[in-house]
Amino acid sequence: MNYRYIENIAGQVLFVFSFLVLFPAISALFYGDRADFFILTFFVSLSLSLLFIFHSRGYLISSIEDSDVYSAVAVVWLLVSLIGAIPFALYGLDPIDSVFESMSGLTTTGATVIVPENWPKSILLWRSLIQWIGGIGIVVVFLIFFPQERKSPTLLEAEYPVVVLPRVRPKVRDMAILIFQVYLILTLLEVAVLYALGLNLFEAVNHAFASISTGGFSTHSQSIAYFNDVRVEAVLAFFCTLGGTNFALIYALYHREIRAIADVEFKNYLIFLFAGILIVTVLNSPKFGILDSLRYSAFQVISLATTTGFTICDYDTWSDAAKIVLLLLMTIGGCSGSTAGGLKVIRVVILLKYTFSQVFKLVDPRSVKVVRYGNAVITEKHVSDVVAFFVIYLFAFITSLLLLSLSGYDMQTSISATIATLNIVGPGMGLAGASETYADFNPFAKLIFIFNMWAGRLEILPVLALIFSAVQRGRW
C-alpha cells in the first residue's frame, strides 16, 4: 500500500473541504449561532490537510496501484466524515452520534439521531451542505480543483463505479466540471421553484440540497409531511428522480446524444418506479382511497427507490405486501453513476438476464445465450464483476443483519435498518421507521450503521481494498 499517496490525496481533499466549512460559519453569524464551532472545524481540517500534504511529499508516482487509489477514496470519505462530525460534537452530541450524523449526511443516507427543531439553523444547514457535497461526490469536487492528479480516472471510477460507460468519454476534469454545473443548475432551479411554492429561503435551500443529492434530511421532524402540499411533494419527487439518474446520461444528452434516452438502465429505472407506484397504489387503495393512495404511494415509492428517504406518511402502518415492495425497491436503488444508492438498476438487469440465460441453457444445452445491454453484448468479465459484487453485497447484508439480531433487535428492524443504511436510504421500518430516529439504537448498532453507510456509498469495494491492503501489510 502506497501510504504517502493516500496521505497526499487525503491532504488535498481536506484542503478543499476546509473552505466549505466557512459557509455554515457565515450562516451562523447571520442566525446568531456559534460560528466559532465551525471556525475551529475549519482550522482542524486545514491543519490536517497541510500536515498530510507536507508529510507525503516525494511519493513515487510509478508505484501507485489501483488498490491504492481505491483505498485513498475510502480513507478520504472516512476522514471527511470524522471532520464533519466536529460541529455536532461541539454542540453537545456524543461522539458516536456525531460521527453517525456526519456519515449519514456525507453518504446521502439521511438517517438521523437528532430532532431538527431542537438544533440551530447553522447546524441544519451544515448537515444539508455535506449531504449536497456527498451527493456530487468529494472526489468530483477535488478533481475540479486538482485536475492534474495522476490516476484521476480511477479515482472517479472508485467513487462513481459504472458497469457500462456511454459512448461519450470526455476528459475526467471536463466530466467533473459538467457534473458540477448540471448539479448546481438543478439545485438552483429547485430552490427557486420551492421558494415560489411558499417555502422560506432556508427551507427551500435545505430541501433542494437534500433532494437532488437523494439525501433526505429535512428541517422538520415530520419531514415533507410538515408542508402538507401536493405541489411541494411533486417537485421534490421530480428532483429525486433526476438525482437517481446516471450523470453520464445527462452528459450524453448535453452533447445532443438523444439516443442516450433509450439507455437500457434508464428505461428499466423508470419501469421499476412506475411498476412500484402502480402496485403499492393498488395495495394501499383500501386504506386511503384511490387518489390519496396514489399520492402517498407515488411519493414514497420515488423517495425510497431513489434512496432519498423523505416521508409524507408513516408507511410502517401499510400492509406487509406494500412494505415488501418498498424494501425491494430500496435494495434495487437508482442508476449507476448517480447520487442514489442500492445495488443499482443496471446490476439488477444484468443479474436477471444472466439468470434467465443460465436457465435457458439448462432447458436447451446446445443453445448459445449471451447477456445483452441494449444492442451490446456484456462481456464475461462484466458479468462476473456483477455477480461478484452481488455476493459481496449479500455477505455484508447477512453479516450486518446477524450482528443486529444478536444485539437484541427484532427481525423487521434488523432487516430494514440494514437495507436502509447499506443502501444509503435512511428510514427503514420498525424501530428505524419513518416516524422514528436512530437515536435509541445502542452504540454498537450505530457503529454497524456507520460502517454500512460508509461501505454502501462507495459500493463496498474501496472499503474492502483498504481493509485487505492494510491487513496484507500488517499495519496502517
BELRA-V661992 format. One record per backbone hydrogen bond with DSSP energy under -1.0 kcal/mol. CO is the residue of the C=O (numbers start at 0). NH is the residue of the N-H. Records with the same first field share a line. If there is no record, write none. Layout:
# BELRA-V661992
CO: NH + NH
This chain:
# BELRA-V661992
0: 2
1: 5
2: 6
3: 7
4: 8
5: 9
6: 10
7: 11
8: 12
9: 13
10: 14
11: 15
12: 16
13: 17
19: 22
20: 24
21: 25
22: 26
23: 27
24: 28
25: 29
26: 30
27: 32
32: 34
34: 38
35: 39
36: 40
37: 41
38: 42
39: 43
40: 44
41: 45
42: 46
43: 47
44: 48
45: 49
46: 50
47: 51
48: 52
49: 53
50: 54
51: 55
53: 56
55: 58
60: 63
64: 68
65: 69
66: 70
67: 71
68: 72
69: 73
70: 74
71: 75
72: 76
73: 77
74: 78
75: 79
76: 80
77: 81
78: 82
79: 83
82: 85
84: 88
85: 89
86: 90
87: 92
88: 91
93: 97
94: 98
95: 99
96: 100
97: 101
98: 102
99: 103
100: 104
101: 105
102: 106
103: 108 + 109
104: 107
111: 437
114: 117
115: 118
119: 123
120: 124
121: 125
122: 126
123: 127
124: 128
125: 129
126: 130
127: 131
128: 132
129: 133
130: 134
131: 135
132: 136
136: 140
137: 141
138: 142
139: 143
140: 144
141: 145
145: 148
148: 151
150: 154
151: 155
152: 156
153: 157
154: 158
155: 159
170: 174
171: 175
172: 176
173: 177
174: 178
175: 179
176: 180
177: 181
178: 182
179: 183
180: 184
181: 185
182: 186
183: 187
184: 188
185: 189
186: 190
187: 191
188: 192
189: 193
190: 194
191: 195
192: 196
193: 198
194: 197
199: 203
200: 204
201: 205
202: 206
203: 207
204: 208
205: 209
206: 210
207: 211
209: 214 + 215
210: 213
219: 222
221: 224
222: 225
223: 226
228: 232
229: 233
230: 234
231: 235
232: 236
233: 237
234: 238
235: 239
236: 240
237: 241
238: 242
239: 243
241: 244
242: 338
243: 334
245: 249
246: 250
247: 251
248: 252
249: 253
250: 254
251: 256
252: 255
255: 257
256: 259
257: 260
258: 261
259: 262
262: 266
263: 267
264: 268
265: 269
266: 270
267: 271
268: 272
269: 273
270: 274
271: 275
272: 276
273: 277
274: 278
275: 279
276: 280
277: 281
278: 282
279: 283
280: 284
283: 286 + 287
284: 288
288: 292
289: 293
290: 294
291: 295
292: 296
293: 297
294: 298
295: 299
296: 300
297: 301
298: 302
299: 303
300: 304
301: 305
302: 307 + 308
303: 306
310: 224
312: 314
313: 316
314: 317
318: 322
319: 323
320: 324
321: 325
322: 326
323: 327
324: 328
325: 329
326: 330
327: 331
328: 332
330: 342
331: 343
333: 344
336: 246
340: 333
343: 347
344: 348
345: 349
346: 350
347: 351
348: 352
349: 353
350: 354
351: 355
352: 356
353: 357
354: 358
355: 359
356: 360
357: 361
358: 362
359: 363
363: 366
370: 377
372: 375
375: 372
378: 382
379: 383
380: 384
381: 385
382: 386
383: 387
384: 388
385: 389
386: 390
387: 391
388: 392
389: 393
390: 394
391: 395
392: 396
393: 397
394: 398
395: 399
396: 400
397: 401
398: 402
399: 403
400: 404
401: 405
403: 408
404: 407
409: 413
410: 414
411: 415
412: 416
413: 417
414: 418
415: 419
416: 420
417: 421
418: 422
419: 424 + 425
428: 431
429: 432
431: 427
432: 435
437: 440
441: 445
442: 446
443: 447
444: 448
445: 449
446: 450
447: 451
448: 452
449: 453
450: 454
451: 455
452: 456
453: 457
454: 459
458: 460
459: 463
460: 464
461: 465
462: 466
463: 467
464: 468
465: 469
466: 470
467: 471
468: 472
469: 473 + 474
